[in-house]
Amino acid sequence: MIKSVLTFLVVVCSIAAPVSSHAGGNIVRMSDGQTVSFPQTMADVQSSDVTLIGETHDNTKHHGLQLDVIRSFREKKVPLAIGVEMFQADYQKQLDDWTEGSISEQNFKEIYARNWSYDWSLYREIFLFARDNRIPMVALNVPKEIVFKVARKGFDSLTPEERKNLPGGITCDINKPQTEFLKRTFQNVFGHDASGKVFTSFCEAQAVRNNGMAILITDYLKRNPGRKLVVLAGTWHAVKHGIPDRLRESNSVSFKVLQPEINELGTRNATLAITDYLIER
């Protein structure tokens, strides 16, 4: 059961059937339900400090959308960095080596594989674009050994030394919309009641990741005033009750959320409380 939960933890934020969404498709502005153009969308999101783009991790169309957004920032000469869930924070030096062009693709692929289980080809064009245009990339994820330990034994199992290595200010609480989603998904996948210790530990691990990524985003922006951050993360991290909920606590970081439509999140149930823009399939 524990092994299954750990596997579930890795993939939960990308659960969905393959979809076909891209920057050139219909984009719904959730504030008024209007269909808007890609340039209109970019003009809005580029005014914010952070643009979060959700993804199903193995969906190439989602990564194409992300690359289109990044290219738009570049074309408009907006100072830009790319935050990635795919890399753990303690691999920031290797990520810097990549964007500075001081490491080969073959060597970097090995580093990538230590951080992320999805095939390199899914993300290759994004990473190449960042390297070729010298766009900084920011490693956002909490080290996986910490996440897995919390998923197995709960947040209280971490030693003072392990907590010291986490971004400051992490808490284990999680808001109601996120918790309700996790409960439904947990029950659907495992057929178990989502009220026991196994679920609680999993939920705490998810909270650690959302908190950790939000804190690293805020810290990067403080150290790099004037630079915008495009964040690539799984759908259920990028929705407003995920990472953005924690960004609100800083009171100094503005954000916009773009979500490609998936089976679990579409025109029938997406609202402004979840995303600013929905890219229909």
SEFI-363718 format. One record per residue (C-alpha): residue number from 0; residue in three letters; x, y, z. Coordinates in Angstrom, 1 decimal. Layout:
{NUM, 'Ala', {X, Y, Z}}
...
***
This chain:
{0, 'Met', {0.0, 0.0, 0.0}}
{1, 'Ile', {2.8, 2.5, 0.9}}
{2, 'Lys', {4.6, 1.8, -2.4}}
{3, 'Ser', {1.3, 2.5, -4.2}}
{4, 'Val', {0.8, 5.8, -2.4}}
{5, 'Leu', {4.3, 6.9, -3.3}}
{6, 'Thr', {3.7, 6.2, -6.9}}
{7, 'Phe', {0.4, 8.0, -6.7}}
{8, 'Leu', {2.1, 11.0, -5.1}}
{9, 'Val', {4.4, 11.4, -8.2}}
{10, 'Val', {1.6, 11.3, -10.7}}
{11, 'Val', {-1.5, 12.7, -8.9}}
{12, 'Cys', {-1.1, 16.2, -10.4}}
{13, 'Ser', {-1.2, 14.9, -13.9}}
{14, 'Ile', {-4.2, 12.5, -13.9}}
{15, 'Ala', {-6.1, 12.9, -17.1}}
{16, 'Ala', {-6.8, 11.3, -20.4}}
{17, 'Pro', {-4.8, 12.6, -23.4}}
{18, 'Val', {-6.2, 15.9, -24.6}}
{19, 'Ser', {-5.6, 18.2, -27.5}}
{20, 'Ser', {-5.1, 21.8, -26.2}}
{21, 'His', {-2.7, 24.4, -27.6}}
{22, 'Ala', {-2.2, 28.1, -27.6}}
{23, 'Gly', {-4.0, 28.6, -30.9}}
{24, 'Gly', {-7.3, 27.0, -29.6}}
{25, 'Asn', {-10.2, 28.6, -27.9}}
{26, 'Ile', {-9.2, 30.4, -24.7}}
{27, 'Val', {-11.9, 31.2, -22.2}}
{28, 'Arg', {-11.3, 34.2, -19.8}}
{29, 'Met', {-13.0, 33.0, -16.6}}
{30, 'Ser', {-13.6, 36.5, -15.3}}
{31, 'Asp', {-16.4, 37.1, -17.9}}
{32, 'Gly', {-16.7, 33.8, -19.8}}
{33, 'Gln', {-15.5, 35.5, -23.0}}
{34, 'Thr', {-13.4, 33.7, -25.7}}
{35, 'Val', {-10.2, 35.7, -26.1}}
{36, 'Ser', {-7.2, 35.5, -28.4}}
{37, 'Phe', {-3.8, 34.3, -27.4}}
{38, 'Pro', {-2.3, 37.8, -27.8}}
{39, 'Gln', {-5.0, 39.2, -25.5}}
{40, 'Thr', {-4.3, 36.5, -23.0}}
{41, 'Met', {-0.5, 37.2, -23.1}}
{42, 'Ala', {-1.0, 40.9, -22.7}}
{43, 'Asp', {-2.9, 40.2, -19.5}}
{44, 'Val', {-0.7, 37.5, -17.9}}
{45, 'Gln', {2.5, 39.3, -18.7}}
{46, 'Ser', {1.5, 42.1, -16.4}}
{47, 'Ser', {1.7, 39.7, -13.4}}
{48, 'Asp', {4.7, 38.6, -11.5}}
{49, 'Val', {4.0, 34.9, -11.9}}
{50, 'Thr', {2.2, 33.0, -14.7}}
{51, 'Leu', {1.4, 29.4, -13.7}}
{52, 'Ile', {0.6, 26.9, -16.5}}
{53, 'Gly', {-0.8, 23.6, -15.6}}
{54, 'Glu', {0.0, 20.4, -17.3}}
{55, 'Thr', {-0.6, 16.7, -17.6}}
{56, 'His', {3.0, 15.6, -17.4}}
{57, 'Asp', {2.9, 13.2, -20.4}}
{58, 'Asn', {0.9, 15.4, -22.7}}
{59, 'Thr', {2.9, 16.9, -25.5}}
{60, 'Lys', {0.2, 19.4, -26.4}}
{61, 'His', {0.4, 20.9, -22.9}}
{62, 'His', {4.1, 21.4, -23.2}}
{63, 'Gly', {3.6, 23.0, -26.6}}
{64, 'Leu', {1.3, 25.5, -24.9}}
{65, 'Gln', {3.9, 26.2, -22.3}}
{66, 'Leu', {6.6, 26.8, -24.9}}
{67, 'Asp', {4.2, 29.1, -26.8}}
{68, 'Val', {3.7, 31.2, -23.7}}
{69, 'Ile', {7.5, 31.3, -22.9}}
{70, 'Arg', {8.2, 32.3, -26.5}}
{71, 'Ser', {5.6, 35.1, -26.3}}
{72, 'Phe', {7.3, 36.5, -23.2}}
{73, 'Arg', {10.6, 36.4, -25.1}}
{74, 'Glu', {9.3, 38.0, -28.2}}
{75, 'Lys', {7.9, 40.9, -26.1}}
{76, 'Lys', {11.3, 41.2, -24.4}}
{77, 'Val', {9.8, 40.6, -21.0}}
{78, 'Pro', {12.5, 39.8, -18.5}}
{79, 'Leu', {11.8, 36.1, -17.8}}
{80, 'Ala', {12.7, 33.1, -15.8}}
{81, 'Ile', {11.1, 29.6, -15.9}}
{82, 'Gly', {10.2, 27.8, -12.7}}
{83, 'Val', {10.0, 24.1, -13.0}}
{84, 'Glu', {8.3, 21.5, -10.7}}
{85, 'Met', {10.5, 18.9, -12.6}}
{86, 'Phe', {13.7, 19.8, -10.6}}
{87, 'Gln', {14.4, 19.6, -6.9}}
{88, 'Ala', {15.7, 22.7, -5.3}}
{89, 'Asp', {19.0, 21.1, -4.3}}
{90, 'Tyr', {19.8, 20.7, -8.0}}
{91, 'Gln', {19.7, 24.4, -8.8}}
{92, 'Lys', {23.4, 24.5, -9.5}}
{93, 'Gln', {23.1, 21.9, -12.2}}
{94, 'Leu', {20.1, 23.7, -13.7}}
{95, 'Asp', {22.2, 26.9, -13.8}}
{96, 'Asp', {25.0, 25.0, -15.6}}
{97, 'Trp', {22.5, 24.0, -18.2}}
{98, 'Thr', {21.1, 27.4, -18.9}}
{99, 'Glu', {24.7, 28.8, -19.0}}
{100, 'Gly', {25.6, 26.3, -21.6}}
{101, 'Ser', {28.4, 24.7, -19.6}}
{102, 'Ile', {27.0, 21.1, -19.6}}
{103, 'Ser', {26.2, 18.8, -22.5}}
{104, 'Glu', {22.7, 17.6, -23.3}}
{105, 'Gln', {23.8, 14.0, -22.7}}
{106, 'Asn', {25.1, 14.8, -19.2}}
{107, 'Phe', {22.1, 16.9, -18.4}}
{108, 'Lys', {19.7, 14.2, -19.4}}
{109, 'Glu', {21.3, 12.0, -16.6}}
{110, 'Ile', {20.7, 14.8, -14.1}}
{111, 'Tyr', {17.1, 15.3, -15.4}}
{112, 'Ala', {16.5, 11.6, -14.8}}
{113, 'Arg', {17.5, 11.9, -11.2}}
{114, 'Asn', {14.8, 14.5, -10.7}}
{115, 'Trp', {11.9, 13.5, -12.9}}
{116, 'Ser', {10.5, 10.2, -14.1}}
{117, 'Tyr', {8.8, 11.4, -17.3}}
{118, 'Asp', {10.7, 11.1, -20.6}}
{119, 'Trp', {13.2, 13.8, -21.5}}
{120, 'Ser', {11.7, 14.2, -24.9}}
{121, 'Leu', {8.5, 15.6, -23.4}}
{122, 'Tyr', {10.3, 18.6, -22.0}}
{123, 'Arg', {13.3, 18.8, -24.3}}
{124, 'Glu', {12.2, 21.8, -26.5}}
{125, 'Ile', {11.4, 23.9, -23.4}}
{126, 'Phe', {14.8, 23.2, -21.9}}
{127, 'Leu', {16.6, 23.8, -25.2}}
{128, 'Phe', {14.8, 27.1, -25.7}}
{129, 'Ala', {15.8, 28.2, -22.1}}
{130, 'Arg', {19.4, 27.3, -22.7}}
{131, 'Asp', {19.7, 28.8, -26.2}}
{132, 'Asn', {18.2, 32.1, -25.1}}
{133, 'Arg', {19.9, 32.1, -21.7}}
{134, 'Ile', {16.7, 32.2, -19.8}}
{135, 'Pro', {17.2, 31.3, -16.1}}
{136, 'Met', {15.4, 28.3, -14.8}}
{137, 'Val', {14.4, 27.9, -11.2}}
{138, 'Ala', {14.2, 24.5, -9.5}}
{139, 'Leu', {11.1, 24.5, -7.4}}
{140, 'Asn', {10.4, 21.1, -6.0}}
{141, 'Val', {11.1, 19.9, -2.5}}
{142, 'Pro', {13.8, 17.1, -2.4}}
{143, 'Lys', {12.0, 13.8, -3.1}}
{144, 'Glu', {13.4, 12.0, -0.1}}
{145, 'Ile', {11.6, 14.5, 2.1}}
{146, 'Val', {8.4, 14.3, 0.2}}
{147, 'Phe', {8.4, 10.5, 0.3}}
{148, 'Lys', {9.2, 10.4, 4.0}}
{149, 'Val', {6.3, 12.7, 4.8}}
{150, 'Ala', {4.0, 10.5, 2.5}}
{151, 'Arg', {5.0, 7.4, 4.4}}
{152, 'Lys', {5.1, 8.7, 8.0}}
{153, 'Gly', {3.7, 12.2, 8.1}}
{154, 'Phe', {5.3, 15.6, 8.5}}
{155, 'Asp', {6.0, 15.0, 12.2}}
{156, 'Ser', {8.4, 12.3, 11.3}}
{157, 'Leu', {10.9, 14.8, 9.9}}
{158, 'Thr', {14.0, 15.4, 12.0}}
{159, 'Pro', {15.0, 18.9, 12.9}}
{160, 'Glu', {17.9, 18.5, 10.4}}
{161, 'Glu', {15.5, 17.6, 7.7}}
{162, 'Arg', {13.2, 20.4, 8.4}}
{163, 'Lys', {16.1, 22.8, 8.5}}
{164, 'Asn', {16.8, 22.0, 4.8}}
{165, 'Leu', {13.3, 22.9, 3.8}}
{166, 'Pro', {12.3, 26.4, 2.7}}
{167, 'Gly', {11.4, 28.4, 5.8}}
{168, 'Gly', {7.7, 28.7, 6.7}}
{169, 'Ile', {6.3, 25.4, 5.4}}
{170, 'Thr', {3.1, 24.3, 7.1}}
{171, 'Cys', {1.1, 21.1, 6.7}}
{172, 'Asp', {-2.3, 22.6, 6.4}}
{173, 'Ile', {-4.1, 22.4, 3.0}}
{174, 'Asn', {-7.2, 24.3, 1.9}}
{175, 'Lys', {-10.6, 22.7, 1.5}}
{176, 'Pro', {-10.9, 22.6, -2.3}}
{177, 'Gln', {-7.5, 20.9, -2.6}}
{178, 'Thr', {-8.3, 18.5, 0.2}}
{179, 'Glu', {-11.6, 17.5, -1.4}}
{180, 'Phe', {-9.9, 16.9, -4.7}}
{181, 'Leu', {-7.3, 14.7, -3.1}}
{182, 'Lys', {-9.9, 12.7, -1.2}}
{183, 'Arg', {-11.9, 12.0, -4.4}}
{184, 'Thr', {-8.8, 11.0, -6.3}}
{185, 'Phe', {-7.4, 8.9, -3.4}}
{186, 'Gln', {-10.7, 7.0, -3.1}}
{187, 'Asn', {-11.0, 6.5, -6.8}}
{188, 'Val', {-7.5, 5.1, -7.2}}
{189, 'Phe', {-7.2, 3.0, -4.1}}
{190, 'Gly', {-10.8, 2.3, -3.1}}
{191, 'His', {-9.9, 3.3, 0.5}}
{192, 'Asp', {-11.6, 5.7, 2.8}}
{193, 'Ala', {-9.7, 9.0, 2.8}}
{194, 'Ser', {-9.9, 9.6, 6.5}}
{195, 'Gly', {-7.1, 7.4, 7.8}}
{196, 'Lys', {-3.4, 8.0, 8.5}}
{197, 'Val', {-2.3, 6.9, 5.0}}
{198, 'Phe', {-4.4, 9.7, 3.4}}
{199, 'Thr', {-3.4, 12.2, 6.0}}
{200, 'Ser', {0.3, 11.6, 5.4}}
{201, 'Phe', {-0.2, 11.8, 1.6}}
{202, 'Cys', {-2.1, 15.1, 2.1}}
{203, 'Glu', {0.7, 16.5, 4.2}}
{204, 'Ala', {3.2, 15.6, 1.5}}
{205, 'Gln', {1.2, 17.5, -1.0}}
{206, 'Ala', {1.0, 20.5, 1.3}}
{207, 'Val', {4.8, 20.4, 1.7}}
{208, 'Arg', {5.2, 20.5, -2.0}}
{209, 'Asn', {2.8, 23.4, -2.6}}
{210, 'Asn', {4.2, 25.4, 0.3}}
{211, 'Gly', {7.8, 24.7, -0.7}}
{212, 'Met', {7.3, 25.7, -4.3}}
{213, 'Ala', {5.4, 28.9, -3.4}}
{214, 'Ile', {8.2, 29.9, -1.0}}
{215, 'Leu', {10.9, 29.4, -3.6}}
{216, 'Ile', {8.9, 31.4, -6.1}}
{217, 'Thr', {8.5, 34.3, -3.7}}
{218, 'Asp', {12.2, 34.1, -2.7}}
{219, 'Tyr', {13.4, 34.1, -6.4}}
{220, 'Leu', {11.2, 37.2, -7.2}}
{221, 'Lys', {12.6, 39.1, -4.1}}
{222, 'Arg', {16.1, 38.4, -5.3}}
{223, 'Asn', {15.4, 39.3, -8.9}}
{224, 'Pro', {13.1, 42.4, -8.9}}
{225, 'Gly', {11.6, 43.2, -12.2}}
{226, 'Arg', {11.8, 39.7, -13.6}}
{227, 'Lys', {8.7, 37.7, -14.4}}
{228, 'Leu', {8.4, 34.0, -13.6}}
{229, 'Val', {6.6, 31.4, -15.8}}
{230, 'Val', {5.9, 28.3, -13.6}}
{231, 'Leu', {5.4, 24.9, -15.1}}
{232, 'Ala', {3.6, 22.5, -12.8}}
{233, 'Gly', {1.0, 19.7, -12.7}}
{234, 'Thr', {-2.6, 20.8, -13.0}}
{235, 'Trp', {-3.4, 20.3, -9.3}}
{236, 'His', {-0.4, 22.3, -8.1}}
{237, 'Ala', {-1.0, 25.1, -10.6}}
{238, 'Val', {-4.8, 25.6, -9.8}}
{239, 'Lys', {-5.5, 28.6, -7.6}}
{240, 'His', {-6.1, 26.4, -4.5}}
{241, 'Gly', {-2.6, 24.9, -5.0}}
{242, 'Ile', {0.6, 26.9, -5.2}}
{243, 'Pro', {-1.3, 30.3, -5.8}}
{244, 'Asp', {-3.1, 29.9, -2.5}}
{245, 'Arg', {0.3, 30.1, -0.8}}
{246, 'Leu', {1.5, 32.9, -3.0}}
{247, 'Arg', {-1.4, 35.0, -1.7}}
{248, 'Glu', {0.1, 34.9, 1.8}}
{249, 'Ser', {3.0, 37.0, 0.6}}
{250, 'Asn', {0.8, 40.0, -0.3}}
{251, 'Ser', {3.4, 41.1, -2.7}}
{252, 'Val', {3.2, 38.6, -5.6}}
{253, 'Ser', {0.7, 38.9, -8.4}}
{254, 'Phe', {-0.2, 35.9, -10.5}}
{255, 'Lys', {-2.3, 34.5, -13.3}}
{256, 'Val', {-3.2, 30.9, -13.9}}
{257, 'Leu', {-3.6, 29.2, -17.3}}
{258, 'Gln', {-5.1, 25.7, -17.4}}
{259, 'Pro', {-5.5, 23.4, -20.5}}
{260, 'Glu', {-8.8, 21.6, -20.3}}
{261, 'Ile', {-8.7, 18.0, -19.0}}
{262, 'Asn', {-11.4, 15.5, -18.2}}
{263, 'Glu', {-11.5, 16.6, -14.6}}
{264, 'Leu', {-11.4, 20.3, -15.3}}
{265, 'Gly', {-13.3, 21.8, -18.1}}
{266, 'Thr', {-16.0, 24.2, -19.2}}
{267, 'Arg', {-18.6, 22.5, -17.0}}
{268, 'Asn', {-16.8, 23.1, -13.7}}
{269, 'Ala', {-13.9, 25.5, -14.2}}
{270, 'Thr', {-14.4, 28.9, -12.4}}
{271, 'Leu', {-12.4, 32.0, -11.7}}
{272, 'Ala', {-11.7, 30.5, -8.3}}
{273, 'Ile', {-9.7, 27.8, -10.0}}
{274, 'Thr', {-8.0, 29.4, -13.0}}
{275, 'Asp', {-7.9, 32.7, -14.9}}
{276, 'Tyr', {-7.9, 31.2, -18.3}}
{277, 'Leu', {-9.1, 27.8, -19.6}}
{278, 'Ile', {-7.6, 26.6, -22.9}}
{279, 'Glu', {-10.3, 24.4, -24.4}}
{280, 'Arg', {-9.4, 21.1, -26.1}}
***
